[in-house]
Amino acid sequence: MGLYQSDPPPLFVPDLSKPAGATVDADGNVTCVTCHTKLPVAKADVVGQGYRCPQCTGKAELAKLTGGPSDIDVNLSSQDRSAMRGFGAKAIMLGIAMATGGVAIYALIGPLRIGGYLIVAGIGSCIAGGIKIANAR
């Protein structure tokens, strides 16, 4: 075993295998991942989990404009969404630790720049983690 054999990969790469909704039958038709209608592949819109018919794409865009539910289910798998939530939770925990460290530096040592930087970075990390969790729903 070499020195770097047990190290995790440096970059998270999601599962890039072809999703079940991306199959094209022998006639060149695909199935919409939302309403399950068959349509020619030339008329279908490509989404993360396969293909979608123009009517469902229009409904999703209208829902996005009016503040309705997002269409993340057709773009990300449940494993990808749970990985996003996990990453968001880790970012929030890191943000809390940084902000707590910054406050401790201010309280114990005095007003140093590093304390202020840690507080601001901690708040930013908490916000970024919250956004990541909110987008994964």
C-alpha positions in Angstrom: 0.0 0.0 0.0 1.4 3.4 -1.0 1.4 6.6 0.9 -1.8 7.9 -0.8 -3.9 4.8 -1.0 -6.3 5.5 1.8 -6.8 9.2 0.9 -10.3 10.1 -0.3 -10.6 11.4 -3.8 -9.9 15.2 -4.0 -13.1 16.1 -5.7 -16.7 14.8 -5.1 -17.9 13.4 -8.4 -21.6 12.3 -8.4 -22.8 9.1 -10.1 -22.5 9.9 -13.8 -24.2 6.7 -15.0 -27.1 7.0 -17.4 -30.4 7.5 -15.4 -33.3 5.2 -16.0 -35.4 7.9 -17.6 -32.8 8.5 -20.3 -33.6 5.4 -22.4 -34.6 5.7 -26.0 -36.7 2.9 -27.4 -36.2 1.3 -30.8 -38.7 3.7 -32.5 -36.7 6.8 -31.2 -39.3 7.6 -28.5 -38.6 8.6 -24.9 -40.8 8.7 -21.8 -41.4 12.0 -20.0 -40.1 11.7 -16.4 -42.9 13.8 -15.1 -46.2 12.7 -16.8 -44.9 9.4 -18.4 -46.1 10.2 -21.9 -44.2 8.9 -24.9 -42.8 11.4 -27.4 -40.1 11.6 -30.1 -36.7 12.3 -28.7 -36.4 15.3 -31.0 -39.3 17.0 -29.3 -38.2 16.2 -25.7 -36.3 18.5 -23.3 -33.3 17.0 -21.6 -33.3 17.1 -17.8 -31.0 15.5 -15.2 -33.0 12.3 -14.8 -33.9 11.8 -18.5 -36.3 13.6 -20.8 -39.4 15.8 -20.3 -42.2 16.8 -22.6 -42.6 20.5 -23.6 -45.9 20.7 -21.7 -44.2 19.6 -18.4 -41.3 21.9 -19.0 -43.7 24.8 -19.5 -45.5 23.9 -16.3 -42.2 23.8 -14.4 -41.1 27.2 -15.7 -44.4 28.7 -14.9 -44.2 27.3 -11.3 -40.7 28.7 -11.0 -41.9 32.2 -12.1 -44.9 32.2 -9.7 -42.9 30.9 -6.7 -44.3 27.3 -6.9 -42.4 24.1 -6.1 -39.1 23.5 -7.8 -38.5 20.7 -10.3 -35.4 19.4 -8.6 -36.8 15.9 -8.6 -36.3 15.6 -12.4 -32.8 17.0 -12.3 -31.1 15.3 -9.3 -31.4 11.8 -7.8 -32.3 11.3 -4.2 -28.7 10.4 -3.4 -27.5 13.7 -4.9 -30.0 15.6 -2.9 -29.1 13.9 0.3 -25.4 14.6 -0.5 -26.3 18.3 -0.9 -28.1 18.3 2.4 -25.1 16.6 4.1 -22.7 19.2 2.6 -25.0 22.0 3.8 -25.1 20.6 7.3 -21.3 20.3 7.4 -20.9 23.9 6.2 -23.3 25.1 8.9 -21.4 23.2 11.6 -18.1 24.6 10.3 -19.6 28.1 10.3 -20.8 27.7 13.9 -17.3 26.6 15.0 -15.6 29.5 13.2 -18.0 32.1 14.6 -17.6 30.6 18.1 -13.8 30.7 17.7 -14.0 34.4 16.6 -16.1 35.3 19.6 -13.8 33.5 21.9 -10.8 35.4 20.5 -12.6 38.7 21.0 -13.6 37.7 24.6 -10.2 36.2 25.7 -7.6 38.1 23.7 -9.2 41.3 22.6 -10.3 42.9 19.3 -8.0 41.2 16.8 -8.7 41.1 13.0 -8.6 37.3 12.9 -11.5 37.2 15.4 -13.6 39.4 13.1 -12.6 37.4 10.1 -13.6 34.2 11.8 -17.0 35.6 12.8 -17.7 36.9 9.3 -16.5 33.7 7.6 -18.6 31.6 10.1 -21.8 33.6 9.3 -21.1 33.2 5.6 -20.6 29.5 5.9 -23.8 29.2 7.8 -25.7 31.1 5.1 -24.1 29.0 2.3 -25.0 25.8 4.1 -28.6 26.9 4.6 -28.9 27.8 1.0 -27.5 24.4 0.0 -30.0 22.6 2.2 -32.9 24.7 1.0 -32.0 24.0 -2.6 -31.8 20.3 -2.0 -35.5 20.0 -1.1 
